[in-house]
Amino acid sequence: MKRQIIWIVSVASGVGIIVGVLVLAIITTVDTRIESERAADRAGKVIAKMLSEGDPSTVPAMIQAVESQDLRFAVVTPQGSFGEPSVTEDSRVIREDLVLRNGSPATVYVAPDPRLVHENVDVFIISEVVLGAIVWAIAVGIGVVVTARMIRPLENLAEVSQQLSEGDLDVRADVTGPEEIQEVAGALNSLAERFNQRIVDEREAAADLSHRLRTPLAALQAEADTLADPQEAARIFEKISRLDRDVDAVITTMRRSERDDASGGDLSGVLAERIAFWTPLLEFEGRECLVQAPDRLPSVAASNGDLSTMLDALIQNVSAHTPEGTNMNVRVVDGPLITLTVADEGPGYPNDDVLARGHSYGGSTGLGLDIVRQIAVRSGGSLRLKDATDHGGAAAVITLGRRP
């Protein structure tokens, strides 16, 4: 938009200056011709008077005395012609008839010099072109300054809108510029405030949900322990534990801040932390976890909180949907995108429908893989499911973008 406005200002001012120069050149040419003809008429009358009152023998001397760079003269008498004979053929010649003192008739011809007229007009046109170029440059400069001042509030609105779309709800637009732009900036700020308040309300609701669900879940676990049938108690306890993990995933998702850790995530550190956290459970279930990852990895375009949520969801899936004793493998490969693979030796995924949000074959909420997919996509990567080995097993392959 800025370039378009400057281009319009440049073209409009340039056309206006060109038209002005052409009009002034025409007016100057006509005015110069008229003025030169008037000067010739006055000169003709003066010369005619001088000749009629003077000695006819002094005509050549008189002609020489009144010679001018701007006018050409010729006098025709019965005794001969003096001056420039070609003047009589000029279309703009001024003619004055007179009678000399000796009674002889004579005619005075006076014409402006066309070369001097053209030279004067050319000088004027050149000066006008130079002046026009200076005026055009000044006009364009003023247009650039004014356009920059007009566009700056719009650029601020665009920048703030982009930051809001990226999840930074604390940024606000500058309420400056024309009245209409100020109204838009105010409306955008009000919208950001409402979004911010909505997120605060959702996080408070998540905290309330967490508080309300923990008590009945704990009570159900206590009741499960009192059942006479150990197998039935273990089955119910497992369902309660799975529900507890799903509630954790939902609450974590609701309370996650997209701008958390904007400097990028440390995948190496988070991976080591989460493996250490899950190791007691994995050992209790008789699982071995092999981790293959470089000692140092570049910062990824996801927060540490997102990385923790993603790894927890993937490890939970292995624990919840594979038999105890099933081993797993976590591998990280550095490349244009960071590739994280979590594979197990279990029965594998039943089909690709497990990626659909809310779809599950194991009685869970079906949110875990969708949460992982969203985190990967936000970072500039993706989630892909495949068979881990030729003999079965499942693998989730996640690519994560690097932090610029």
N, C-alpha and C positions, 0 to 999 in steps of 0.2 A: 504494500500500500504506500509506503514511504517513497519508494522509487517511482511509483505511478504518479503521485502528486507532484514530485519534483520534475518528472518528465512533462507533465501537463503545464506546470508553471513555466518551464524552459521553452516549450513550444509556443505557448500563448504569448509570452513576453517577446520571444524572437519574432513571431509573425507580426505582433503589434509594432515593434521597432522597425522592421523591414517596410511595412506599409507606411509608417510615419516618415521614414527616410525617402521613400519614393514620392510621397505627396509633397514633402518639402522640396525635393529636387525639382519636381514639375513647377511648383510655385516659384521657386528661385529662378529657374530658367526663364519662365514667362516674365517675371518681374525684372530680371536683368535685361531682357530684350526690350521691354517697354521703356525702362530707364535709359538704356543706351540710345534708343530712338528719340526720346525727349532731349537728351543731351545733344544729339545731332541736329535737331530742329533749332534749339537755342543757338548752337554754334553757327548754323546756316544764317540765321537772322543777324547775328553779330557781324559775320564776315560780309554779308550783303550791305549792311550799313556802312562798314568801314570802306568797302570798295566804292560805294556810291558817293561817298564824301571825300575820297582821297584822289590822288593823282593816278590816272590809268597806267602811267608808266611804272608805277610802284607795285603793280598787282603781283608779280612773282615774289617780290620781297615780302609783301603782306601774307601771301600763302605760306611761305616758309616760316614766318613769324608765328602763325597760329597753328602749325602742325602739332599734332597730339598723338600719343600712343594709342588712345582709345578711339580716335576718329580718323576717317580718311576724307580728303578734300579734292575737289576739282573745280576749276573756273573756266568757263567757255566764253570767249569774246570773239568779235569779228577778226581780231588780229591773231588769234590762236588759242590753244588750250593750255592751261597750267595745272600742276598737281598730278593726280593719278587718273588718267583717262578711263580706266576700268571701273571707277566709282560710279560712272553714269549708268552702268549695267546692273548695279546692285539692286535687288528687289526692295531693300529697305532704305533706299537713298532718299534724302530730304532735298527738295529742289526749291531754290529761291531765285526769282527773276528780279533784275535791277537794271538801272540805267547809269552808266558811268558819267562823270562830269563833262566828258567831251561829247555826250549824247549818244554814244554807242551802247547797244543793248548787251547785257551779259547775264549769264546764269551760273549760280553757285550750286554745287552738288556736295552734300555731306552725308556720309554713311558710317555707322559704327563698324569697328574692326571685328569680324566674326571670330577670329582666333582668340582675341582677348575675352570675348563673351564666353567661348567654350572653356578657356582656361579658368575663368572665374567660377563657372559652374562646376568644373571638375574639382577644383580646390574645395568648394563648398561640399560637394558630395563626399569626397574623401574624409573631410573633417566630420561630417555627419555620420559616416560609417564607423569611424573610430569612436565617436561619442556614443553611437548606438551600441557598439560592442561593450563599451564600459558600462553603459546603463543596463544592458542585458546581463552582464556578469554580476552587477550589484543586485539586480532583480532575482537572479537565480540564487545568489548567496542569501538574500533575505528569505526567499522561498524555502531554502534548506533549513535555515534557523527556525522559521515559523513552523514548518512541517515537523521538525524534530520535537518542538515543544508540544505540538498537537498530538503527535504519535506516541510520545513517551508515556502518557497515561494508559494508552491502549496496550503498549508493550508490557507495562506493569500488570495490566489485567490478564494478558495472555500468560505471562510468567507465573502469576499467582494461581491461575486456573490449572496450569500444568502441575504445579507443586501440590495443589489440592487433589488432582487426579492421581498423584503418586502416593497420597496418603498423609501428607503433611497438613493436618488440619489446624495447626497453630499459625500458619502464615496468613497475612491479611493484605488486602489491596490498599494502595494509597488513594485517598479520596481527594483527588486533585484534577485539574483540567476543566474542560467545559462542563456545564451543568448536567448535560445528558450522561457524560462519562462518569461524573460523580454519582449519579443515581445508580448506574450499573455497578460501580465499585461498592457502593453501600449495600446493594442487594446481594452481591457476591459475598461480602463479609457477613451479612446476616445469615446467608445459607451455610457458610462455614461454621458459624456459631451453632446453628441448629444441628448440623452433622456432629459437631463436637459434643454437644449436650446429649444427642442420641447415643453416641458411643459410650459416654459416661454412664447413662442410664442402663445400657445393655451390660456394661461391666458390673454395675451394682446388682443388676438382676442375676448375672452369672454367679456373683458371690452369694446372693441369697439362695440360688438354686443349689450351690455346693453345700451350703449350711443345712438346707432342708433335707437333702438327699443323704447326707452322711449318717444322720441319726437312724433313719429306718433301715439303711443298708447294714449298719452295725448291729441293729436289733435282729435283722434276718440272719446274719452270720452267727449270732449267739444262739438263735433258735435252731439253726441247722446243726450246731454242735450237740444239741440235746436229743436229736433223733436217735431212735434205737437201732435203726438199720444203718450201718456204717457206709454202705454203698450209696444208699439214698442220700445220706448226709453229705457225702463227697460230691455227688452229682449236683445237689442244690447249692453247695458251697462254691462249686466251680461256676455255676451260672451267676451267682451273686458276684463273684470276683470278676467275671467277664463284664457284667453290667457296671461294676465299679470302674473298670478300665475305660469303658465307653463313655461313662459320665465324665471321667477325667479328660478324655479327648475333646468332648463337646465344650467343656468349660475352658480348656486351654485355647481352643479355637476362638471362642467368644471374647476372651480377654486379651488375645494377641494384639499388639500394636504394630501396624505396618511400618511405622517409622522407627521402631525399636532397633537400636544398634545400626544406625544409618551408615556407619563406617564400613560395614561388611561383616560377614560371619567367619569365625575361625573353625573350619570344619575339622581340622586335626584335633584341636583342643576339645571341641564338643563331642567328637567321636570317642575319644579316650574317656571323657567323663561319663557318657551314657553307657559305654561298655562296662565300665567299672560299676555303675549303678545296677545294671541288669545281671552282672555276673553271679551274684548269690542265687537269684531265681533260676538262671540257666543251669547252674551246678545242681541245684535241688531237683530240677527236672531231668538231670542226666544228659544235658546237651553240651557239646563242645562248640566253641565259637572261635573260628580262625579269622584274624583281622590282618589284612594286607593293605598297607597304606604308606605313602611316603612320610618321612619325618616332618617335612614342611610342605605346606600347600598354600597357594595364593588365597587371598581373601575372596570369598564368594559373595554373590549378590543376594544374600539372604541373611537375616539376623540370626544371632546365636539362639534366640528363642524359637525361631522357625526351624532351625536345624535340630534342636532338641526334640521338638514336636514331631518332626519327620522321622528321626531315628527311633523314637519311642513307639510310634505307630507301626513301623516296619518290624521291630523286634516283637512287639505285642502280637502282630499277625502271626509270626512264626510260633510263638508260645501258645496262642489260642487255637490255631488251625492245623497244627501238626502233632502227631503223637509224641509223648515224652520220650526222650532219648534221641530225637531227631537233631542232627547236627546242623549248624548254619555257618555261612561264610560271608564275611563283609570285606569288600575290596574297593579301594579308591584308586583311580587312575587320573593323573594330571594330563591335561591336553588343552585344546582350544576351549573346551568345556570340561568342567570337573565331572567325572563319571563315578557315581557311587552305586555299587551292586550289592544287594542283600539277597543271598541265595540260601535255600535249605534243601534237605534231602527227603522232604515229605512227599505227599501224594500229588502236589502241584495244584495249579489253579483249575477249577472246574471248567471255566470258559472266561471270555473277556468281559462278561457282564459284571464281574466283580469290580470293575472300574467305575460302574455307574453309581452315582451318589445315592446312598441309602439302600443299596442292593448288597445282600450278604447271604452266603450259604451256611454260615456258622452260628446264626442266631444273634449276631452283634448288630450294631446300628448301621454298618456299612459305610461309615464316614472316614475310616482310617486312610484307605488308599486315595480317596478323593482329596483329603487334606494334604497328603503327600504330593499329589498331582498339582494342586493349586500352588503350593510352595515352590515346586520346580518351575512351573510356568511363569510365576511372578519374577523368578530370578533370570528368566530368559532360556530355560531348559525345558525338559519334558520328563514324563514317566512312561516306561514301556515294560510290559510283563512278558516273560518268556519262560521256556523250560530251562531248568538249571543244568540238567545233564541228559544224556540219552536214556538213562534208566529212571527218569522221573525227577521230581523236585521242581520247585518254583523259584524264579528269580525276578526281583524288581530292579530294573535298571533306571537310575535317576541321573539326569544331566543337570548341572547347575552352572549358571553363568558366572563369569568372573566379575568382581567389583572393578569398575573403571578406575 
